[in-house]
Amino acid sequence: MCGIVGILGRGPVAAQVVDALKRLEYRGYDSAGVATLDGGRLDRRRAEGKLRNLEEKLAVTPLAGASGIGHTRWATHGRPNETNAHPHATARIAVVHNGIIENFRELKAELVADGAYFESETDTEVVAQLVSRELERGRSPAEAVATVLPRLKGAFALAFLFTGEDDLMIGARHGAPLAVGYGQGEMYLGSDALALAPFTDSITYLDDGDWAVLTRAGATIHDHGGGVVTRPRQQIAQSAFIADKGNHRHFMAKEIHEQPEVVGRTIAHYVDLATGRVKLPTALPFDFAKLRRLVISSCGTAYYAGLVAKYWFERLARLAVDIDVASEFRYREMPLDEGELALFISQSGETADTLASLRYAKGEKQHILSIVNVPTSTIARESDVVMPTLAGPEIGVASTKAFTCQLAVLLALAIAAGRARGTLSEAEEQRLVASLVAVPGAMADSLSSEREIEHLARELAKARDVLYLGRGPAFPLALEGALKLKEISYIHAEGYAAGELKHGPIALIDEAMPVIVLAPHDAVFDKTVSNVQEVAARGGKIILIGEERAVEEAGVATFAAIGMPALDPVIAPIVYAVPVQLLAYHTAVVMGKDVDQPRNLAKSVTVE
């Protein structure tokens, strides 16, 4: 969730860029930089650490120029130092980048074989080198960018400046947000409308796959196929920038769409993308290899994240897991052996039942590890180890991006446990990390089904009861799907392990009952299909969420099918969360509910 700012101004812009970046400091960062064009020549200043370090450099060696881009970086590829700080540049271009380029190794190998020299450890420099190569081949800046974008896999937002092009800036987005701002003879780019608030109240948010060519006269926006498109231009009051929804009706929608970016940022914090290994950000005061049991406790959506993690820890690390909701855990006085590990998950870090459970475990002399979105919270302060989720502020009461970031951290931790316990080889770890790194791109792809889901929600809104089914790690996701629908649409919904269907819930199925089946193509897919056939035999309205081949192999008539990208089953719970969230969101919107603040619910539950 790094920050991007770009300005095509009428006077020197370096100071304006830095001031705009300051408005994005809440996102977190470990280095910063600015590049400008002066007389057609690119120049840049970068600094490790906070923006004040960059300001000190600019005070000693100022940057002239009326065109500039800036960036605050949270390290993904490579250490947080000046060499790896953005903007990255060649003799022809400068670029800033949010997100992860999944296939950077293959692209870098191709470029090195073609004679390119790399200065940094980052994936971003690959983009700079690719676009420069296209320029050297005679393509225009716009043609060069259009040629390179389809080759990039992952979730990203990009902003480019070009040598000799004082009146040109190009921005592009896939899975990470980017907005165009309009001024009087000036134009702007920003990863957050908040950054552009001092300059303009006229904003266009790029759709996923869009790329925009900016001059001081305006912007031409292209879709992923290269066609020129028109996107809405919005007038936004300055006060709206304090808590900005972007081009979404609700914070929940914005936070669903932020997931490719924030999950990517979280993943990058826990893996070494160059080696394909997990890198935990802090030393652990315990040894996974010596643990006999892991205890997990949390509440609500965070509890379902823990349920998914139980599958991961037991399968990948062969580590037994006990899990309970914190409101039960704190009172049932579970016997705990001294020196074992207790893991607690909370978005706010202030959840009362979870905090009480933590204190019980601490009293039983457990090592305490917490996964929280607020590293200054009470749960974080009382833990031995804190693993932040880096989701950024989550305004909507119904958790979305915090949940998927929790899952990303938990999977990284399970892989690390497997390595420590000798249940995963180095090759297996690298395969799993590669799958984890592919999550942001897969999430961005899954968002493309939103229109289809929105249409389906009109039918789901007519239901009185909805059943969600899943097997393996998809079972907790079925529970989460039912919870999401209940809490924001107020439709009664239940999640079940698909194998339990015949042990009671099948009695509810008739022609009016929507049954949402989560069917990743995993080891238990055939078993899930047999349960789907049981529903079909009783006339249930089957809504199947799965890959195209899964839909074909199911061999039953469905009321609707939501297509998902082909992916490693281990990451399916993270990616399949997206359509589950969208289905609940759009159903609630159709019904006219208060999506961001559903009745009777609070964002942080600090009472019993």
Secondary structure as UniProt FT lines:
FT   STRAND          3..8
FT   HELIX           14..22
FT   TURN            23..24
FT   HELIX           25..27
FT   STRAND          31..38
FT   TURN            39..40
FT   STRAND          41..48
FT   HELIX           51..60
FT   STRAND          67..73
FT   TURN            82..84
FT   STRAND          88..89
FT   STRAND          93..101
FT   TURN            102..103
FT   HELIX           104..113
FT   TURN            114..115
FT   HELIX           124..136
FT   TURN            137..138
FT   HELIX           141..148
FT   HELIX           149..151
FT   STRAND          154..162
FT   TURN            163..164
FT   TURN            166..167
FT   STRAND          169..175
FT   STRAND          179..182
FT   STRAND          187..190
FT   HELIX           193..196
FT   TURN            197..199
FT   STRAND          202..205
FT   TURN            208..209
FT   STRAND          211..215
FT   TURN            216..217
FT   STRAND          218..222
FT   TURN            224..225
FT   STRAND          228..229
FT   STRAND          234..235
FT   HELIX           238..243
FT   TURN            246..247
FT   HELIX           251..257
FT   HELIX           259..270
FT   STRAND          271..272
FT   TURN            273..276
FT   STRAND          277..278
FT   HELIX           288..290
FT   STRAND          294..298
FT   HELIX           300..316
FT   STRAND          321..325
FT   HELIX           326..332
FT   TURN            338..339
FT   STRAND          341..346
FT   HELIX           352..363
FT   TURN            364..365
FT   STRAND          367..372
FT   TURN            375..376
FT   HELIX           378..381
FT   STRAND          385..388
FT   HELIX           401..421
FT   HELIX           426..437
FT   HELIX           439..446
FT   HELIX           447..449
FT   HELIX           450..460
FT   TURN            461..462
FT   STRAND          465..470
FT   TURN            472..473
FT   HELIX           474..489
FT   STRAND          492..497
FT   HELIX           498..503
FT   HELIX           505..508
FT   TURN            511..512
FT   STRAND          514..518
FT   TURN            523..524
FT   HELIX           525..537
FT   TURN            538..539
FT   STRAND          541..547
FT   HELIX           548..554
FT   STRAND          560..564
FT   HELIX           569..571
FT   HELIX           572..590
FT   TURN            591..592
FT   TURN            599..600
//
